[in-house]
Amino acid sequence: MARASAARAPRARHPRARAPRTRGHPPRARGRAPRPRGRPPRTPPRAPGRPPARGRRPPGRAPAARARPPAPERAPATPRRRAPRDLGGSVPTTERRVGQLFAVFLVLLAVAGVRTAYLAAVKGGSLRQRAASQQTTAVTVPAQRGSIVDRHGTQLAVSEPADDIAANPRLIVDPVAAARRLAPLLHQGADAIAVKLAARGSGFVYLARQVPADMAERIRRLNIAGLQFTSVDKRDYPRGSLAAQVLGTVGIDGSGLSGLEYADDRVLRGHSGTRRVTSDALGHPIAVADASQAEPGHGLELSIDATIQSRAEAVLASVGRTYGPKAATAIVMDPRSGEILALANWPPVNANHVARASIAARQDHAVGFDYEPGSTFKAFTVAGALQEGLVTPSTLFDLPPEIQVADRTISDAESRPDETLSTARILAQSSNVGAIRIGLRLGRSHFDSWVHRFGFGRPTGVDLPGEERGQVLPLDRYSGSSMGNLPIGQGNSVTPMQMATAYAAVANGGILRAPHLVRAVDGHGTREPTGRRVLTPPVAAELRQMLKGVFSPGGTASEVSIPGYQLAGKTGTANKIDPVTHTYSSSRYVASFVGFAPARRPRLLCAVMVDEPQGAIYGGVVAAPAFGQIMSFALPYLRVPPA
């Protein structure tokens, strides 16, 4: 015992050496990882009666408390890194993590299953609709626009098959090469096309709109991947510039923009249909079905006679070459029905290339241009006085060379001495002084009433858009000198269509009737306007007889004649207002003429207006000869018997 308790030198320790184990626990073998609990030892069980190996104890047996002999001194051991001790149980870390991941996977799978069941049961219908909408596209199928023909069936406006050509730049393999092949067929520069085809950020770009069907087919045969073709209609005007301002234009979307194309757009355009196109994931159509059929538009038959229209335009072209005006217009009308047989404008416009014409040339001056009529208005001053019994054709007036009305002094266009003229000669010679005297006899209130009775100051009702109403001075704004201007056609403004309509009332026996261009829709005739009476037949006949004098010797249109036909009408020459000084210009005029034939029972009326002619200004010189040329063709053409 003394030996066991004897003091011994302390054992040197490495700084990281393990502290001694608690007494009663044998030390573990160095460098060996701890063995997990619950697992059998790797060494086979010892034989019965054999003492346990040193440092080990049998499972389940506590070590005996006994004195431990001192160990011999050893050199310091080399420090070794110990494996981490498992303090969390008997399952290895890797296996435990796999189990955790598997559990998470099961939870996520369960959540996905619940979500799928919810979407199928609750949201299934709406989701199916959304999926179908992404695969199916509704495409509008435009209706074919109705045709426009003249009174004899001559085609004036038709719709031809065409294609809108677009591209998906993302599908174009070589934009430059594709552009070079397309350029000569599209009549565009290759560089401009290449820029469009190279726009990879866009999935759609137009290359050309309304390409004729034959040209589109040639482009289709190029087999360029990424091109798209959409069938459309292209408006075509077979007669080019014939009645271009009357017919108007159609936009790229097929809607009417001007003229009859705009005024009757609802009739002409029809009702578009719908086509459902189902595409695959790449956007390629795999099924096409019509949801609703397109209904074509209705066709229009006009009162226009293409032959007379062509002649009127040729005459205006001659006026344009001779006098170089800003504009000119001519209206040919059947005064009995109000049907317009021709409505010509100058300068001409090619209806197939309207964008190349100026804004002024596109205007229909017959309804869109208002001007002071000048002497053509004198017929209505005389008509009012005749109807009220204030004058007769033979009533005489002693006329001085000039007349003073308030602060204004008015004379005739050509100076003359004192003269006595009848009502008929006042009209034939277009005397300003004489017309003012008749207007003063009528009185301002009655004169104003007759101005409105003949339809001035409001639209005629012609079936054309953009009709001006003209400007009529209100009675309460008359000044002391107003009756020195208004009876001779200055101070109020009118349109050529208003003048033609008012003269038609004189020609047809006194009925003011709205002019019209549309004669039938899909072969069904339109109802003619009834009109209203403004003159009694005897007064209208007297006025027609008086208007014959304009063509007699001494009349303002004495140089115009048509063999075999008696003509009646009135010349007009009016100063225009200077836009700078706002006074009457001494160099800018409107020359006009309105007349009809045969004078006794008129079958045809023609009105001509020439804006700012150069070299001559008088209606009898500029406009009346144009009237004669148009009527000398139209009367025999319509087989109107000479009278």
Phi and psi in degrees as a GROMACS rama.xvg file:
@    title "Ramachandran Plot"
@    xaxis  label "Phi"
@    yaxis  label "Psi"
@TYPE xy
-59.9736  -33.4995  ALA-2
-71.5147  -38.2045  ARG-3
-68.2253  -28.4454  ALA-4
-98.3084  -2.56449  SER-5
-62.0184  146.66  ALA-6
-73.0972  145.334  ALA-7
-135.741  158.578  ARG-8
-62.4626  141.338  ALA-9
-65.3976  146.254  PRO-10
-85.6516  132.25  ARG-11
-68.8133  136.441  ALA-12
-117.286  141.769  ARG-13
-73.138  145.009  HIS-14
-52.72  -34.1015  PRO-15
-103.885  13.1024  ARG-16
-67.2695  149.298  ALA-17
-69.103  145.956  ARG-18
-68.5096  150.011  ALA-19
-62.1124  147.533  PRO-20
-70.6721  158.29  ARG-21
-64.5202  144.043  THR-22
-59.4664  138.157  ARG-23
98.6824  -7.33946  GLY-24
-114.546  118.731  HIS-25
-67.1083  145.592  PRO-26
-69.2092  147.837  PRO-27
-79.6445  155.798  ARG-28
-63.3937  137.777  ALA-29
-69.2412  146.131  ARG-30
75.841  7.50484  GLY-31
-111.288  135.189  ARG-32
-68.4202  149.258  ALA-33
-63.635  144.633  PRO-34
-90.0573  132.888  ARG-35
-62.9179  149.79  PRO-36
-69.7516  151.934  ARG-37
83.7542  1.06218  GLY-38
-109.138  143.971  ARG-39
-69.0247  148.988  PRO-40
-64.329  153.612  PRO-41
-72.1188  -29.0914  ARG-42
-76.3338  142.88  THR-43
-66.0265  153.804  PRO-44
-63.9583  143.589  PRO-45
-71.9372  159.625  ARG-46
-73.1785  152.838  ALA-47
-59.9228  136.206  PRO-48
85.0234  -5.2495  GLY-49
-87.5929  133.679  ARG-50
-68.2611  148.269  PRO-51
-65.0797  152.326  PRO-52
-64.7545  153.307  ALA-53
-63.3624  138.226  ARG-54
81.2918  -1.28646  GLY-55
-121.972  158.846  ARG-56
-135.665  150.348  ARG-57
-64.8223  149.757  PRO-58
-61.8594  135.495  PRO-59
81.1441  3.96696  GLY-60
-115.826  128.673  ARG-61
-78.7692  145.596  ALA-62
-68.5223  148.632  PRO-63
-80.5201  142.584  ALA-64
-82.5588  112.839  ALA-65
-149.469  163.424  ARG-66
-74.0332  137.552  ALA-67
-101.82  126.563  ARG-68
-67.9928  147.11  PRO-69
-65.0517  138.057  PRO-70
-79.8178  148.421  ALA-71
-66.6561  154.036  PRO-72
-66.8297  137.322  GLU-73
-125.717  157.95  ARG-74
-71.2422  151.582  ALA-75
-56.4637  134.382  PRO-76
-80.3206  148.564  ALA-77
-70.8546  128.125  THR-78
-64.6186  137.546  PRO-79
-122.812  145.956  ARG-80
-76.9761  126.637  ARG-81
-86.998  143.799  ARG-82
-66.9437  143.874  ALA-83
-63.1559  141.469  PRO-84
-81.4838  132.666  ARG-85
-79.0738  115.802  ASP-86
-109.72  1.01974  LEU-87
-106.308  7.55204  GLY-88
135.874  -168.883  GLY-89
-99.753  -7.99093  SER-90
-87.9202  135.588  VAL-91
-61.0122  154.911  PRO-92
-60.1695  -44.6465  THR-93
-61.1306  -45.0643  THR-94
-67.3141  -34.935  GLU-95
-66.5686  -39.1789  ARG-96
-67.4436  -39.6611  ARG-97
-59.9088  -40.7502  VAL-98
-64.7978  -39.2925  GLY-99
-64.8335  -43.6061  GLN-100
-63.0632  -39.1279  LEU-101
-64.2794  -38.8614  PHE-102
-65.1879  -42.2327  ALA-103
-61.8  -42.2806  VAL-104
-59.6643  -42.4976  PHE-105
-62.9781  -38.5398  LEU-106
-65.2221  -46.6892  VAL-107
-62.6884  -39.4918  LEU-108
-62.7414  -39.0632  LEU-109
-66.3341  -42.1624  ALA-110
-62.6804  -43.8249  VAL-111
-62.2218  -39.2143  ALA-112
-63.6894  -42.6385  GLY-113
-63.852  -42.6476  VAL-114
-63.7759  -42.1541  ARG-115
-62.2636  -43.7045  THR-116
-62.3912  -38.5727  ALA-117
-65.5475  -45.6634  TYR-118
-64.5556  -38.5747  LEU-119
-68.8373  -37.9165  ALA-120
-83.6796  -40.2693  ALA-121
-99.7693  -46.3848  VAL-122
-100.979  3.06821  LYS-123
-55.7369  -46.5513  GLY-124
-62.4654  -48.02  GLY-125
-67.4526  -36.2907  SER-126
-68.0232  -38.2269  LEU-127
-62.9609  -37.9938  ARG-128
-65.3318  -41.047  GLN-129
-65.9495  -39.6601  ARG-130
-64.2375  -41.2948  ALA-131
-66.0292  -36.7747  ALA-132
-66.8802  -29.5003  SER-133
-74.4552  -21.5912  GLN-134
-98.1639  -23.1593  GLN-135
-114.916  132.088  THR-136
-119.797  134.899  THR-137
-88.9373  121.006  ALA-138
-112.049  130.358  VAL-139
-76.6669  129.477  THR-140
-104.221  105.129  VAL-141
-65.591  143.057  PRO-142
-76.4319  149.312  ALA-143
-70.567  129.355  GLN-144
-73.4223  141.786  ARG-145
-66.6353  152.999  GLY-146
-84.2459  160.344  SER-147
-121.507  126.499  ILE-148
-128.056  161.795  VAL-149
-82.7631  -175.018  ASP-150
-65.8152  -15.7649  ARG-151
-107.317  8.32572  HIS-152
90.4051  3.8882  GLY-153
-66.9263  127.056  THR-154
-70.9493  127.157  GLN-155
-110.692  -31.28  LEU-156
-148.692  126.459  ALA-157
-137.882  163.031  VAL-158
-109.489  128.281  SER-159
-112.607  147.714  GLU-160
-64.6034  141.066  PRO-161
-152.268  178.627  ALA-162
-137.094  141.373  ASP-163
-89.7496  126.462  ASP-164
-108.823  122.901  ILE-165
-127.878  176.423  ALA-166
-145.587  151.716  ALA-167
-103.856  100.713  ASN-168
-56.3067  -25.667  PRO-169
-68.9993  -19.7334  ARG-170
-100.898  -3.45951  LEU-171
-81.5805  117.772  ILE-172
-72.4225  -49.868  VAL-173
-129.538  93.4886  ASP-174
-58.4483  -39.068  PRO-175
-67.1174  -46.3205  VAL-176
-65.0006  -40.713  ALA-177
-64.5982  -39.8414  ALA-178
-63.5172  -39.0128  ALA-179
-64.6161  -33.538  ARG-180
-77.1685  -31.7771  ARG-181
-83.1785  -30.3149  LEU-182
-53.1394  -50.8893  ALA-183
-66.5478  -25.7254  PRO-184
-84.0747  -32.5834  LEU-185
-89.838  -7.05226  LEU-186
57.8305  44.115  HIS-187
-130.971  163.343  GLN-188
-72.495  140.67  GLY-189
-62.2506  -36.6393  ALA-190
-63.5359  -42.703  ASP-191
-64.1318  -39.4801  ALA-192
-67.9342  -40.5522  ILE-193
-61.8489  -37.9707  ALA-194
-60.5757  -42.6304  VAL-195
-65.7052  -43.6538  LYS-196
-70.7619  -21.5989  LEU-197
-90.0584  0.718574  ALA-198
-78.3643  76.2397  ALA-199
-62.7445  -22.8323  ARG-200
-71.9335  -11.1776  GLY-201
-112.909  142.059  SER-202
-96.0846  0.804265  GLY-203
-155.636  132.65  PHE-204
-151.886  134.053  VAL-205
-76.3095  137.056  TYR-206
-101.179  -38.0424  LEU-207
-162.059  148.685  ALA-208
-114.088  145.437  ARG-209
52.4111  51.4295  GLN-210
-78.2209  129.206  VAL-211
-50.9266  146.862  PRO-212
-58.1253  -40.3046  ALA-213
-65.9884  -38.4689  ASP-214
-70.5644  -38.5298  MET-215
-62.047  -36.1535  ALA-216
-66.2336  -38.5583  GLU-217
-63.5958  -38.4974  ARG-218
-70.042  -37.58  ILE-219
-61.3874  -35.4519  ARG-220
-71.2181  -11.2304  ARG-221
-69.4572  -19.0558  LEU-222
55.5009  47.0719  ASN-223
-88.385  116.43  ILE-224
-63.5939  137.499  ALA-225
101.864  -8.68864  GLY-226
-83.1987  146.304  LEU-227
-127.426  138.148  GLN-228
-122.453  127.409  PHE-229
-121.004  123.302  THR-230
-72.3781  128.63  SER-231
-140.07  178.188  VAL-232
-109.486  144.683  ASP-233
-117.288  127.858  LYS-234
-75.8773  132.408  ARG-235
-129.817  141.627  ASP-236
-117.737  96.4321  TYR-237
-59.2421  -27.7425  PRO-238
-95.2651  12.8952  ARG-239
64.8034  -110.546  GLY-240
-86.3985  -2.65049  SER-241
-63.7055  119.118  LEU-242
54.9547  32.6405  ALA-243
-60.6518  -43.7567  ALA-244
-68.6677  -26.2247  GLN-245
-76.282  -46.187  VAL-246
-67.0227  -40.2923  LEU-247
83.9921  -160.955  GLY-248
-135.795  164.049  THR-249
-121.947  138.005  VAL-250
-76.7816  175.428  GLY-251
-64.4767  -23.6935  ILE-252
-89.7714  3.65134  ASP-253
88.8799  7.14756  GLY-254
-95.3036  142.94  SER-255
-67.7278  138.295  GLY-256
-111.55  -26.7261  LEU-257
-157.864  170.275  SER-258
59.5222  -153.812  GLY-259
-64.5813  -29.077  LEU-260
-59.3778  -33.2677  GLU-261
-85.3483  -45.7094  TYR-262
-61.7332  -37.0402  ALA-263
-112.451  32.1056  ASP-264
-59.7138  -42.0862  ASP-265
-63.8759  -34.5011  ARG-266
-73.757  -40.4389  VAL-267
-78.977  -34.3373  LEU-268
-81.0224  -23.5781  ARG-269
72.6757  -158.216  GLY-270
-126.202  125.86  HIS-271
-69.9014  153.167  SER-272
-104.932  -178.931  GLY-273
-129.874  136.451  THR-274
-125.774  130.26  ARG-275
-98.6752  123.124  ARG-276
-113.87  120.101  VAL-277
-97.4672  129.468  THR-278
-119.477  157.735  SER-279
-84.6901  -172.802  ASP-280
-63.2081  -24.8769  ALA-281
-90.7162  1.91773  LEU-282
86.5693  8.87912  GLY-283
-85.0107  130.717  HIS-284
-62.2628  134.777  PRO-285
-122.716  -13.3079  ILE-286
-157.093  139.959  ALA-287
-131.979  132.348  VAL-288
-142.387  138.146  ALA-289
-84.126  117.719  ASP-290
-79.775  -36.5357  ALA-291
-149.38  140.022  SER-292
-79.159  141.423  GLN-293
-75.7468  140.809  ALA-294
-106.246  117.459  GLU-295
-63.0627  154.256  PRO-296
-73.4934  169.738  GLY-297
-89.8326  146.655  HIS-298
-86.2156  148.502  GLY-299
-111.05  134.881  LEU-300
-109.044  122.9  GLU-301
-94.1792  161.007  LEU-302
-78.3654  -11.0554  SER-303
-58.3251  137.582  ILE-304
-105.596  114.08  ASP-305
-58.383  -31.4537  ALA-306
-70.7161  -46.3298  THR-307
-66.4514  -38.4343  ILE-308
-59.5771  -44.504  GLN-309
-62.9282  -40.476  SER-310
-66.328  -42.3682  ARG-311
-62.819  -40.0726  ALA-312
-67.203  -35.8771  GLU-313
-65.4793  -39.561  ALA-314
-65.1288  -42.913  VAL-315
-65.4308  -33.7105  LEU-316
-62.7189  -37.0048  ALA-317
-66.8061  -41.2794  SER-318
-61.0684  -41.1768  VAL-319
-62.6009  -40.7763  GLY-320
-69.4999  -34.5409  ARG-321
-80.4619  -43.0418  THR-322
-113.747  -7.99943  TYR-323
51.865  48.4818  GLY-324
-75.4337  171.963  PRO-325
-69.9495  -39.3179  LYS-326
-162.692  163.775  ALA-327
-153.66  152.285  ALA-328
-145.845  152.28  THR-329
-140.382  136.977  ALA-330
-122.824  128.096  ILE-331
-115.057  125.736  VAL-332
-137.332  148.219  MET-333
-87.2834  108.65  ASP-334
-67.175  -18.4513  PRO-335
-74.4121  -36.108  ARG-336
-112.993  -17.9889  SER-337
84.9781  3.46363  GLY-338
-68.399  133.968  GLU-339
-93.3845  118.561  ILE-340
-90.4588  -23.2715  LEU-341
-156.695  142.551  ALA-342
-143.146  100.161  LEU-343
-108.69  147.72  ALA-344
-132.756  149.158  ASN-345
-133.076  137.294  TRP-346
-69.1006  156.765  PRO-347
-77.497  159.041  PRO-348
-135.479  131.531  VAL-349
-78.7514  116.99  ASN-350
-62.8311  -22.3103  ALA-351
-83.0153  -11.9627  ASN-352
-139.284  54.3876  HIS-353
-62.8938  -33.5634  VAL-354
-61.7602  -20.8829  ALA-355
-80.5009  -13.256  ARG-356
-91.4636  157.531  ALA-357
-72.9206  162.049  SER-358
-61.2532  -40.9834  ILE-359
-64.0654  -38.0261  ALA-360
-68.7677  -29.6081  ALA-361
-73.3698  -17.5982  ARG-362
-70.8362  139.961  GLN-363
-88.1941  98.7501  ASP-364
-68.0618  -18.919  HIS-365
-63.5548  -31.0628  ALA-366
-120.136  -17.9765  VAL-367
-104.393  2.37457  GLY-368
-120.996  120.456  PHE-369
-111.659  144.036  ASP-370
-150.88  163.14  TYR-371
-80.0836  123.17  GLU-372
-73.9385  -22.6573  PRO-373
69.91  -141.419  GLY-374
-67.225  -18.756  SER-375
-62.8906  -18.9676  THR-376
-79.5365  -16.9197  PHE-377
-61.2393  -27.149  LYS-378
-61.0745  -31.4895  ALA-379
-83.4672  -27.5414  PHE-380
-63.5568  -46.0921  THR-381
-66.7591  -38.6416  VAL-382
-60.0889  -42.8104  ALA-383
-63.7103  -42.6676  GLY-384
-67.4043  -37.6349  ALA-385
-63.8582  -46.7818  LEU-386
-65.6321  -31.7616  GLN-387
-88.8766  0.900411  GLU-388
75.8898  17.7313  GLY-389
-81.5407  -24.1866  LEU-390
-142.766  165.724  VAL-391
-127.172  169.781  THR-392
-58.0196  -25.5937  PRO-393
-100.846  2.39004  SER-394
-60.6018  131.491  THR-395
-97.674  145.465  LEU-396
-131.61  130.338  PHE-397
-85.1596  114.335  ASP-398
-113.223  122.867  LEU-399
-77.1518  171.334  PRO-400
-63.3538  -26.2658  PRO-401
-149.283  164.948  GLU-402
-135.502  141.832  ILE-403
-102.124  123.828  GLN-404
-126.907  106.886  VAL-405
56.2692  -121.559  ALA-406
-94.8127  11.506  ASP-407
-114.332  143.756  ARG-408
-117.347  120.909  THR-409
-118.311  138.436  ILE-410
-128.818  174.007  SER-411
-74.7842  165.3  ASP-412
-61.9838  -34.54  ALA-413
-118.382  133.208  GLU-414
-63.7288  146.351  SER-415
-154.504  163.543  ARG-416
-82.7083  -178.212  PRO-417
-55.8862  140.349  ASP-418
-153.449  147.115  GLU-419
-106.339  121.69  THR-420
-128.586  145.282  LEU-421
-80.2227  167.729  SER-422
-56.8932  -41.438  THR-423
-63.8794  -42.2607  ALA-424
-73.5896  -30.7556  ARG-425
-58.1678  -42.4865  ILE-426
-71.9209  -40.592  LEU-427
-65.9688  -39.9783  ALA-428
-91.9073  -2.35108  GLN-429
55.9026  51.8396  SER-430
-77.6068  122.218  SER-431
-66.2197  -44.4729  ASN-432
-62.2655  -43.2247  VAL-433
-65.5697  -42.1625  GLY-434
-65.1387  -35.9776  ALA-435
-67.0832  -39.3404  ILE-436
-61.7545  -40.835  ARG-437
-67.1414  -39.8766  ILE-438
-64.5622  -39.4663  GLY-439
-65.8983  -34.5704  LEU-440
-67.3913  -34.8219  ARG-441
-71.0637  -35.5603  LEU-442
89.5363  149.64  GLY-443
-64.0665  -40.5648  ARG-444
-65.034  -46.7893  SER-445
-68.8217  -36.5453  HIS-446
-60.9115  -47.0221  PHE-447
-59.4341  -38.1642  ASP-448
-62.3135  -41.4867  SER-449
-70.498  -32.1207  TRP-450
-58.9722  -46.3334  VAL-451
-74.0084  -31.7092  HIS-452
-63.7432  -33.3712  ARG-453
-84.4231  6.47101  PHE-454
91.6582  7.9932  GLY-455
-77.7362  145.463  PHE-456
92.804  0.532404  GLY-457
-147.611  157.803  ARG-458
-62.6341  151.254  PRO-459
-75.05  -22.4398  THR-460
93.9498  8.39947  GLY-461
-60.5462  146.376  VAL-462
-81.2528  58.0853  ASP-463
-133.014  145.424  LEU-464
-81.3814  162.068  PRO-465
73.3222  25.0954  GLY-466
-75.7062  127.948  GLU-467
-77.8047  151.718  GLU-468
-97.1332  -7.39806  ARG-469
76.2659  175.172  GLY-470
-127.786  122.679  GLN-471
-117.608  127.552  VAL-472
-66.3173  123.471  LEU-473
-62.3782  147.382  PRO-474
-58.7358  -37.5481  LEU-475
-73.4943  -3.03678  ASP-476
-109.468  7.12735  ARG-477
-62.1209  137.164  TYR-478
-102.792  -177.909  SER-479
-64.6224  -27.9445  GLY-480
-96.9385  -0.354438  SER-481
-58.6928  -39.3477  SER-482
-75.8437  0.0319713  MET-483
-92.0497  -13.1557  GLY-484
-108.612  -50.1212  ASN-485
-61.5517  -42.6291  LEU-486
-63.5381  -18.912  PRO-487
-105.17  13.7327  ILE-488
86.4466  24.2747  GLY-489
-125.194  142.334  GLN-490
105.616  -23.1261  GLY-491
-117.276  153.383  ASN-492
-120.99  150.26  SER-493
-138.46  172.3  VAL-494
-108.955  157.978  THR-495
-56.7728  -35.1156  PRO-496
-67.0127  -37.6307  MET-497
-63.9465  -40.9887  GLN-498
-66.0499  -42.8752  MET-499
-63.0967  -40.0978  ALA-500
-67.1245  -42.2068  THR-501
-66.9014  -40.9365  ALA-502
-68.1511  -30.2632  TYR-503
-62.7242  -32.5793  ALA-504
-65.2589  -36.6716  ALA-505
-68.0039  -40.3233  VAL-506
-70.2019  -34.4132  ALA-507
-94.4226  6.64265  ASN-508
102.37  10.0583  GLY-509
114.576  8.54412  GLY-510
-101.123  121  ILE-511
-87.6767  114.704  LEU-512
-126.613  139.577  ARG-513
-65.187  132.398  ALA-514
-72.9133  156.681  PRO-515
-151.559  155.866  HIS-516
-113.987  -32.0113  LEU-517
-85.7057  116.787  VAL-518
-93.6312  -34.3334  ARG-519
-156.564  153.797  ALA-520
-121.209  116.843  VAL-521
52.4199  39.3073  ASP-522
84.2036  -6.08851  GLY-523
-96.8353  119.025  HIS-524
-63.4269  143.993  GLY-525
-85.7423  158.964  THR-526
-79.2134  130.119  ARG-527
-75.493  141.211  GLU-528
-61.7709  141.581  PRO-529
-77.2276  -37.1402  THR-530
79.1248  -179.402  GLY-531
-143.729  150.097  ARG-532
-81.4066  133.088  ARG-533
-118.725  -22.9254  VAL-534
-135.389  149.735  LEU-535
-75.4436  152.462  THR-536
-54.9353  -40.9438  PRO-537
-63.1035  -41.2673  PRO-538
-66.2544  -41.5706  VAL-539
-60.8134  -39.3963  ALA-540
-65.9151  -41.5627  ALA-541
-60.6812  -42.5771  GLU-542
-67.1996  -38.653  LEU-543
-61.4858  -42.0438  ARG-544
-63.176  -39.0118  GLN-545
-66.7366  -36.2416  MET-546
-72.0676  -14.868  LEU-547
-64.7139  -29.1924  LYS-548
-64.3739  -18.7014  GLY-549
-61.2841  -28.135  VAL-550
-95.3725  -2.81383  PHE-551
-82.4718  165.799  SER-552
-54.7995  132.125  PRO-553
91.3416  -12.8492  GLY-554
-78.4897  164.45  GLY-555
-76.1443  -9.80704  THR-556
-127.949  35.578  ALA-557
-65.9154  -17.3744  SER-558
-82.4518  -7.76933  GLU-559
-102.253  133.143  VAL-560
-157.462  155.871  SER-561
-129.919  114.181  ILE-562
-53.5695  129.804  PRO-563
90.3068  -10.9242  GLY-564
-121.893  136.104  TYR-565
-88.6431  129.506  GLN-566
-109.014  154.884  LEU-567
-142.318  143.996  ALA-568
173.292  -169.833  GLY-569
-150.638  137.289  LYS-570
-87.0432  160.652  THR-571
-147.903  135.526  GLY-572
-137.605  117.954  THR-573
-132.101  135.72  ALA-574
-68.2186  146.223  ASN-575
-97.719  155.662  LYS-576
-77.4865  130.202  ILE-577
-72.3698  124.471  ASP-578
-68.2423  -15.7313  PRO-579
-91.7978  -51.8968  VAL-580
-87.9142  -16.4533  THR-581
59.8204  29.9573  HIS-582
-124.548  169.43  THR-583
-65.8147  130.231  TYR-584
-77.7704  148.38  SER-585
-97.1211  3.56018  SER-586
-132.951  -4.29467  SER-587
-119.414  121.466  ARG-588
-135.53  161.743  TYR-589
-117.139  122.177  VAL-590
-102.673  133.846  ALA-591
-146.003  163.796  SER-592
-155.13  137.936  PHE-593
-131.771  129.326  VAL-594
-156.728  174.698  GLY-595
-149.898  166.875  PHE-596
-160.053  154.936  ALA-597
-61.6651  149.936  PRO-598
-61.6424  -35.6824  ALA-599
-74.4588  -48.0062  ARG-600
-130.913  85.6655  ARG-601
-63.9113  135.913  PRO-602
-111.967  -18.2983  ARG-603
-146.069  138.888  LEU-604
-126.003  144.622  LEU-605
-139.528  130.948  CYS-606
-119.992  133.814  ALA-607
-127.174  131.714  VAL-608
-129.524  131.384  MET-609
-125.204  119.49  VAL-610
-93.8032  118.611  ASP-611
54.7633  61.5941  GLU-612
-68.8508  151.924  PRO-613
-110.566  138.086  GLN-614
92.4536  -24.3377  GLY-615
-155.148  149.267  ALA-616
-125.496  -17.7765  ILE-617
-80.8026  141.87  TYR-618
-61.0788  -34.6569  GLY-619
-68.8973  -21.2049  GLY-620
-97.3517  -39.0212  VAL-621
-94.7226  -51.0135  VAL-622
-90.7118  -38.4048  ALA-623
-61.1869  -42.3282  ALA-624
-61.6974  -35.1241  PRO-625
-64.3871  -40.8502  ALA-626
-56.379  -46.4954  PHE-627
-62.3061  -40.7212  GLY-628
-67.1146  -40.5541  GLN-629
-67.9192  -45.3982  ILE-630
-70.484  -34.241  MET-631
-65.9395  -22.1279  SER-632
-88.5733  -45.505  PHE-633
-69.3941  -38.4095  ALA-634
-62.4742  -51.376  LEU-635
-66.1338  -35.8754  PRO-636
-59.9528  -40.4134  TYR-637
-84.9262  3.17961  LEU-638
58.6752  41.5432  ARG-639
-79.1788  122.787  VAL-640
-62.3705  139.771  PRO-641
-58.4974  141.414  PRO-642
